[in-house]
């Protein structure tokens, strides 16, 4: 009777048979990584978690904590991934994935930030982490990726200032708009501005009687690789200055 019951349990619970527990941490990590690479996220999560709690103190358990964070990151669950990367960094200060975890933690803060919100707390935290990464790991192979991510973060942080400047510009409040545009210019290279904002900056200078600052910007747009409508507007503005 007992063999029959066991057979029924095995047949009726295929998932239990599939998720057989490993005999050692090395085997467990290999199985969990295979599930992650196959994008079987729920299975990978269970296997990494089992490894962490059942083989504490091993290198594989430390690695499993990092890969558990990776599992959430690949699922785009950035809030949970953020928690797991943070736990890895604090619990395994000598872990071999410290660089990757720091970079990914910064990305998690950035990607979980509400893009349209005025609350930039999470984005500011991302900037802090990524800037710290460049200090801690100046020769890291991840440096180009971190710098690209940091540029995206800074662009997001300035977007709110651009939006406010644009609102003042539309209202004809050119002096107020210029305050915000010049503030952004102090933080954000001119070559990374978009065409419309560059044009508005030039117009703000023109409308506030600063032709010496307006003219170079308008000439750049009129002669540069910009949309035809922007080039025409810049040319028209230049025509008023002759």
Secondary structure, 3 states (H helix, E strand, C coil): CHHHHHHHHHHHCHHHHHCCCCCCHHHHHHHHHHHHHCCCHHHHHHHHHHHHHHCCCCHHHHHHHHHHHHHHHHCCCHHHHHHHHHHHHHHCCCCCCHHHHHHHHHHHHHHCCCCCCCCCHHHHHHHHHHHHHHHHCCCCCCHHHHHHHHHHHHHHHHHHHHHHHHHHHHCCCHHHHHHHHHHHHCCCCHHHCCHHHHHHHHHHHHHCCCHHHHHHHHHHHHHCCCCHHHHHHHHHHHHHHC
